[in-house]
Amino acid sequence: MDYLTLIAQQKQDKLALIEDEEEYTYAGLAQAARELRSKADFGAPAIFIHENSIARQLISFLAYSGTKTVPIIATEVSKNQQFCCDDIPQAACMGVMTSGSTGKSKLLWRSYHSWADFFPEQNRVFGVDEQTVIFCQGSLAFTGNLNIYMGVLAAGGTLVVTERFRPRHWLQLMQRYAVNAIYLIPSKLLLLPKFLREPDVRVRSIISGSQSMGRQEADKLLQIFPNADITLYYGASELNYITYIKAAEMTDDRTLIGRPFKG
């Protein structure tokens, strides 16, 4: 199994990815990845993907994942760094980058099963299923974005995405495509109440991580997304999702990190 095979197993005529006004069905994503794979040179042990478009990042990732050349969606800061790719584990299907507290990208290798085997559990906690239409913002070089994308696609859901940092544009996309879930870091999530004039009752799941969030912030979000189940997770590129906490359990103590994910 690889991620392209996973995509090919979903309902092929269903919308898989919408980036601004550009739409891809599952069949369209798979075909674009197959075409790229058929033309690719697999002589190098790894390839750094520097595409600006989220769709092109994803298509390139799907094309190379599971081949002899391991894909790495590169961060901006990594472009001027040198990495050694001579000792890649045999099971690696992708490289992921993490900066931790140093601000300097570090390269880690992940197998297909180290993420894919966990999708059913993370999707259960996050409320992701085939009916999910989720809004996300930003590059797939951010590991949290890439993992959420693949988890949603594994469930047969739909991704509505943009690289633009414009909250009004985010809300326009959410309205146009009847988004019912949101994945954003807390600082971006908390921009939405400033621009949404009336509550959005369609959103049933809000997923967030990478920064802390307390009860006051959760209550602000629930005022504009009253039907949302809010989940804040803690994780790391090298460890997947570790713990999570729901809005009802949050307090003014922003250091609470909840309970471990099952398994």
N, C-alpha and C positions, 0 to 999 in steps of 0.2 A: 504493500500500500504506500501511496504518496498522496500529497494534497491535490494533485491534478485528478487522480483516480477518485478521490473523495468528492470533488466537484462534479465529476461525470456521473456520479451515482444519484444526484438530486434530480428533481423535476426540471427537465432541460428548458422548458418554455417559460419558466418562472423568472421574474426579475431577481437577479442576485446582487447587482451593484449599480448604484446611481451616484455618479460624481458630478455634482452641479446639474447640468442638463444632459449629461452623457449617460446612456443606459446600456447595461449588459445583462442579458439573460444568463442562466447557468451554461447553456449551450454556447453562447457567445464568448463567455470567459474561457471555457474549455477549448474552444476552437482557436482563439487568439493565442493561448498558451501552447497548444500543439503546433501551430504554425511557427512560433518562435523557437520551440524545441527542435523542430525539423531543420532549422537553419543554423542552429547554434554550434559553436566550436567547443567541444568538451575536453580540450587539451589541458586546460588549467585545473588545478585541484579545487579552486574556489573562484567565485566571481562577485565583485562588489557592485551592487545595483544602485545607481545614482539618479534614477528617474525622478523628475519633479512631480509628475502626475501620480496620484494614488492608484488609479486603475493600472497604469503602466508598471508601477512597483509591484502590484499584486500579480499581474500577468507574468512578469519576469520571474517572480518568486515561484509561481506555479510551474513555469516552464523548466526551471532548473532543479527544483526540489525533487529528490528521488533519482537524480542522475549522478554521473561521476564527478560533476562540477557542483560544489555546494554553494547555494546562494546566500548572500549577506546583504540585506537592505541597509545601506550605509547612512550614518548620520552626517550632518554638515561638518561637525567638528572632526570627524574621522578622515575627511578628505586629505588632510595634510599629515596624517599619521602613517607609519609603516607597520604592517602586521605580518607575522610569520604564519604561513598556511601550509607548512611542510608536513606537519604531524596531525592531520585531521583524523579523528576516530572513524573507524569503518562504518559505524551506524549513523554517522551524522547526516542529516538531511537539510540542515540550515545552520548558519551562524547568526548569533544575535549579539547586539552590542549593549553594554551597560556602562554607565559612568560612575555609579555609586556616589560616593562623596568626594571623589577626586576631580571631577570635571573632565577627565581624560577617558576616552572610550576604551573599553576592554572587550575582547572578542571571546565569546563562549560558543561551544558547539552543542546542538540539541538534536536528539533523534526524533523521528516521526512519532514514535509511541510515547515519548516523554511529554508531549502536548496532547496528541489526539486521544490517548486513553483516558485523559482527564476531562475531555469535553462534556460527557454526560453529567458529571458531578457539578462542574462549574455552571453549565446551562441550567441545571436544576436550581441551584442557589440564586442565580441571576434572573430566573424567570424567562429564559430564552427558549423558543421553540419554533416550529415551522411558520407560525403566524407572526413572528417578530419582524417588525420593520424598525430598525434601529438607526439613530443618528450618531455619527462619530465625526471628529474633526482632527486633522493632522496626519503627519507622515507615518508610514508603517515601520520606519526605523525605530519609532517608539514601540518597544516590545509589547506593551499593554494593548496598543491598537492592533498589532498583528495577531495577537492571541485572540482577542475578541472577534476580529474578522473571521478567523478560521473556525472559532467555536460557533458563530452564527451561521456560517456557510455549512458547517457539519450538521446543523439542525434544519437546514433548508430554509432559513430566513432570508431577509432582504436588508442590505446595507445602503444607507443614504449618507454620503460622505462629502466632505469638502476640505481643501487645504486652506481656504480663505479664513482669516481671522476677523470675521464680521458677524457679530451676534444677530443683527437684523436679517442677514442672509441665512443664517442657521435656522431662524424661526420661519422664514419663507419656505425653505426646503421641508421643514417639519410639517408645515401646513399643507404644502402641495402634495406630498407623498403620504399623508396620513400616518406619520411616525407614531409608534406606540411604545418606544423604548429609547433611552438616551444613554450614551457612554461618553463622559467627559470628566476630566479632572476637576476637583472642587472649585478651583479659582475660575475656571471657565463656566461651570454650571451656575455659579452665583452671579454671573453676568445676565442670565436669562430673565430674572425677575425685573430687571431695570427696563426691559424692552417688551415684555409680554403684557398686554393691556388687560386681558381677561384670562381666567383659568383655562388650562388645556386638560380636558377630562379624558382624552384618549390615551395619554401616556400612562402605562401600567407598570413600567419598570425603569428605574434610574440606577445605573451602575457607575461607581466612581472609585478612584484609588490614587496612589502616588503622593497624595497630600492628606493631611488630617482634616477631619470635619466633625463638628459637635452638634448637639441638639438644636441650638439656635439656627445654625445654617440649614439643617434638615427641615426645620419648621418653615423657614423662608421658602424653600423649594416646594413644600407641601401646600403652601398657600396658592401657588400657581399650577401645581400638578397634584391635585387633591387625591387622585386615585393611584398614585405611584407607590410601588414598593421600592424603597431606597436601600441599596446595599453598598456599603463602603468596604473595600477589600484592602488587604496588605499583601504584597508579594514582591518578587524579585525575578529578574531574567533567568537566574540560575536555579530558582526554586519553585517556579510556578506561583499559583495562588496559595497563600499560607493560612490567613485567617480572614474572617469577615464579621461585620456587625450590621444589624438592621436599624432603621431610623428609630423604631420604638424603644430600642435598647440604648440609644445614645444618651449621653448626659452632657453637662458642661465640661466634663473632663475629656479633652480632645485626645488624650493618650490611650483611651480604651481601644483595644483592637479586636475584641470579640472572641469568637471561637474558631478552632481549626476547621478547615475543610475536611470532610470525610476522606480518609485515606491519605 
